[in-house]
């Protein structure tokens, strides 16, 4: 059963996705020291575009070059090199697919490599030792400037040829920080009750829509839950989805987790039980727990926003389960990420009717001695697992960007993780030096 995988999807704005397979966003960090696109990004996205997916979503595209998620992020603002950006977009749309820019601001989730004084809704530190400085609370005037920055970046994206934009409101970045009562402790109209905490996201969506017009895809990535006590909970996500539907967004992607609770990297085991009042699912509970981290949360969100196409990301690996999910109406688009790093053309294989599962090398990421389970009860080991997996997959992105073939099997990952961290620090220092030199000149 593969018919819906290959079926086109017409979005509310009128744009048409050629099929239901999407590359969910992954950090590429292949931009140059001036935060512009590079030939490496062109090679990477040409490979992915020719692989057959209907939609590619970029990694973090920053709206403010003062605050990066990591070195190598592309920034869209008035200083953007449009020629380099258009070359990247041309490569990313070579196969006739959509290519959307994921617009983001890290808020407090920018490391000390990039800022000793990040900004956030409130001065609440990220409880990850050493890497992140305590943020300062945004002034109200700065909040307005950031909303305008998202809109400006969306306008740049459209002029460059991106076929849509996605506003990143998940994974603990700035918009997600506004949504969560753990990180948003403001007492003005930007904090407190959910309708105030959601105000920043809604104002960003309105400003982005005004910048790109009614016929252009505007999507949002939203946590189904932060999976933290006292944080942004599933009931909150349902209500925010209802608000976003009223704004006329074109696609809602469901994910989950933050840096504190790494669910989006596959480090959370989703319970097999259904939601209250739902009949038991006939599919194997183990398959749902393993392959669809956030699918159980999508039902209530779909009910709250019935007119908004839903993209569910996280864990899909077997074609039969993917097809069943679409045919059951649980999602309209399937977001897949890591398999693109090791088998860039797997969408073409799936669309041709292959029943072979997608590669899952993350199941064999080696940490120290033996194989470390991604579901280890040790919080520290889970965190190292997530970081090591990120480092190994990032190396495959680097290889694809260099025109090389990816590795198929991970080996010892501690050296890969150390290299990843060393590279991030080195590139951050080089970028700072470059920016200082440009100011002096």
LINKADA-V190064 format. One record per pair of residues at least 24 apart in sequence whose ideal C-beta (glycine too) atoms are under 6 Angstrom apart, sorted by the first residue. I is the first residue (numbers start at 0). J is the second residue. D is the distance in whole Angstrom. If there is no record, write none. Layout:
((I/J/D) (I/J/D))
This chain:
((0/322/4) (1/322/5) (1/352/5) (3/325/4) (3/326/6) (4/322/6) (4/349/6) (5/350/5) (8/331/6) (10/216/6) (10/249/4) (11/249/5) (12/214/5) (12/216/6) (12/249/5) (13/214/6) (14/216/5) (16/53/4) (16/54/5) (16/97/6) (17/53/4) (18/53/4) (19/325/6) (19/332/5) (19/333/6) (20/52/5) (20/53/6) (20/346/5) (21/54/4) (21/332/5) (21/334/5) (22/47/6) (22/52/5) (22/55/5) (22/339/5) (23/312/4) (23/334/4) (23/336/4) (24/56/5) (24/58/5) (24/101/5) (25/58/5) (25/336/5) (26/58/4) (26/59/6) (27/58/5) (27/396/6) (28/69/5) (28/71/3) (29/71/6) (29/400/5) (30/71/5) (30/72/6) (30/73/4) (32/429/6) (32/430/5) (32/433/4) (34/64/5) (34/74/4) (35/80/4) (35/83/5) (36/73/5) (36/83/4) (36/84/5) (36/87/4) (39/400/4) (40/87/5) (41/86/6) (41/87/5) (41/90/4) (42/400/5) (42/402/5) (43/399/5) (43/400/4) (44/90/5) (44/91/4) (45/90/4) (45/93/5) (46/343/5) (46/399/6) (47/339/6) (47/343/6) (48/91/5) (48/93/5) (48/94/4) (48/96/6) (49/94/5) (50/343/5) (50/344/4) (50/346/5) (51/346/4) (51/347/4) (51/350/6) (52/96/6) (52/346/4) (53/96/6) (54/97/5) (55/91/6) (55/98/5) (56/99/5) (56/101/5) (56/165/6) (57/100/5) (57/101/5) (59/103/5) (60/100/5) (60/101/6) (60/102/6) (62/102/6) (62/104/5) (62/148/4) (62/149/5) (62/152/4) (63/104/6) (63/148/5) (66/105/6) (66/109/5) (66/114/6) (67/113/5) (68/105/5) (69/423/6) (70/423/6) (70/426/4) (70/427/5) (70/430/6) (75/152/4) (75/155/4) (75/156/6) (79/155/6) (84/159/4) (85/159/5) (85/160/6) (88/159/5) (88/160/4) (88/161/6) (97/162/4) (98/161/6) (98/162/6) (99/163/4) (99/164/6) (99/165/5) (100/156/4) (100/161/5) (100/164/5) (101/165/5) (101/167/5) (102/149/6) (102/152/5) (102/164/6) (102/166/6) (103/167/4) (103/172/6) (104/173/4) (105/172/5) (106/172/6) (106/173/3) (106/176/5) (107/134/4) (108/171/6) (108/172/6) (108/258/6) (112/424/6) (112/427/4) (113/427/6) (119/176/5) (120/176/5) (120/177/5) (120/183/4) (120/185/6) (121/183/6) (121/184/4) (121/185/6) (123/182/5) (146/202/5) (146/203/5) (146/206/5) (149/203/5) (149/207/6) (150/206/4) (150/207/5) (150/210/4) (153/207/4) (153/210/5) (153/211/5) (154/210/4) (157/211/5) (163/216/3) (165/218/4) (165/220/6) (166/203/6) (166/219/5) (167/220/5) (168/200/5) (168/219/6) (168/221/5) (169/220/5) (169/221/6) (169/222/4) (169/254/5) (170/257/6) (170/263/5) (171/257/3) (171/258/5) (174/200/5) (178/231/5) (179/225/6) (179/230/5) (179/231/4) (181/229/6) (181/230/5) (193/235/6) (193/238/6) (197/239/5) (197/242/6) (204/246/5) (216/249/4) (217/248/6) (217/249/6) (218/249/6) (218/250/4) (219/243/6) (219/248/5) (219/251/6) (220/252/4) (222/255/5) (223/253/5) (223/255/5) (223/293/5) (223/296/4) (224/255/5) (225/257/5) (226/256/6) (226/260/5) (226/262/5) (227/260/5) (233/296/6) (237/299/5) (237/300/6) (237/303/5) (240/300/5) (240/303/5) (240/304/4) (241/303/4) (241/304/6) (244/304/4) (244/306/6) (244/307/5) (250/308/5) (250/310/6) (251/307/5) (251/309/6) (252/310/4) (252/312/6) (253/293/5) (253/297/5) (253/311/5) (254/312/5) (255/293/5) (261/385/5) (264/385/5) (265/373/6) (266/373/6) (266/381/5) (266/385/5) (268/374/5) (286/320/6) (290/314/5) (290/315/6) (290/316/6) (290/320/5) (294/329/6) (297/329/6) (310/334/5) (316/356/5) (316/357/5) (316/359/6) (317/356/5) (318/349/6) (318/354/5) (337/392/5) (340/392/5) (340/395/4) (340/396/6) (341/395/6) (341/405/5) (360/409/5) (361/388/5) (363/409/6) (364/388/5) (364/409/5) (364/412/5) (365/411/5) (365/412/5) (386/416/6) (387/412/4) (387/416/5) (390/415/5) (390/416/4) (390/419/4) (391/415/5))
